[in-house]
Amino acid sequence: MALSQMQIIQSLGEAMSWLERELSWGVPATELRHLTGTIGELYTALITNGRMATEVNQAGYDVVSGTGERISVKTTGRMHTSGHISFNTNTLELVDRIIILRVNTDEMQFETLLDAPVS
């Protein structure tokens, strides 16, 4: 069963609270990949009026937008260095759109680095 928009908002708030707590304990955002990944997916579901993928570890995509686009979401906590994002080429044909986010832990906000069709 898909999360409602209210449940997405509540889950996003709870995940952000956990992120703030972990950061206050001195854990670098780059070591909180699972948490930042979940936050990015919830945020994307919220801004696209969508829902989380129905399968755990859904092949190819993480979110289905309100218009039916299958979105692969990548989220990073890196702030001051360059890096790379990789995608599984075996499942990329299942994706319609890619969104790459950065969690800016200084401002506790999201920054969209890329939002584009997979093509």
Secondary structure, 3 states (H helix, E strand, C coil): CCCCHHHHHHHHHHHHHHHHHHHHCCCCHHHCHHHHHHHHHHHHHHHCCCEECCCCCCCCCCEECCCCCEEEEEEECCCCCCCCCCCCCCCHHHCCEEEEEEEECCCCEEEEEEEEECC
